[in-house]
Amino acid sequence: MSVLNMVLYPDDPLTQKAESYEEIGPELVKLKDDMVETMHAYEGVGLAGPQVGISKRIFVMQEPEQDALCLINPEILNSEGEQVGEEGCLSIPEIYADVVRADRLVVRALNEHGQTMTIEAEGYAARIILHEYDHLEGIVFLDRLDILSRQAKLSEWNEVRARVLAEGPTAPRL
């Protein structure tokens, strides 16, 4: 397993819609393992393909005290309710904002072995799934904010991004 490089917003492919997987093969098991290791190294709870430069419809997630899940070609079948909670993003480090999300959802996806699974999630798990699903659509959490909040956060991000790029890549916590 290896830690993958993190793509910083707004670099490609973060703002582009990811492509579906047409074939599921054994290489996806390694990719899933690498993505989970990367997510852990950066102390995240979710990580989508575009965040590591892979413009494909794949993401991993892990709630505390749960096993990591890999969702390939996910489809949101149903969502309902509303919750507001603070979100951040591994591709936009140090920036946080309250985001409105559905509170409950049903998602169907393939796992890394090509098996179909249907997941019912609520609360924090629903938030993780919706955040990562957005990445597959070329959307980041800042896009979910009202225009004034978004502009303020983008201004803040521009300062953070300039500092991060000037300092060079930072190693994740292992």
Secondary structure as UniProt FT lines:
FT   TURN            9..10
FT   TURN            12..15
FT   HELIX           27..41
FT   TURN            42..43
FT   STRAND          46..48
FT   HELIX           49..52
FT   STRAND          58..61
FT   TURN            64..65
FT   STRAND          69..80
FT   STRAND          83..89
FT   TURN            90..91
FT   STRAND          92..101
FT   STRAND          104..110
FT   TURN            112..113
FT   STRAND          116..122
FT   HELIX           124..136
FT   TURN            137..138
FT   HELIX           141..144
FT   HELIX           147..167
//
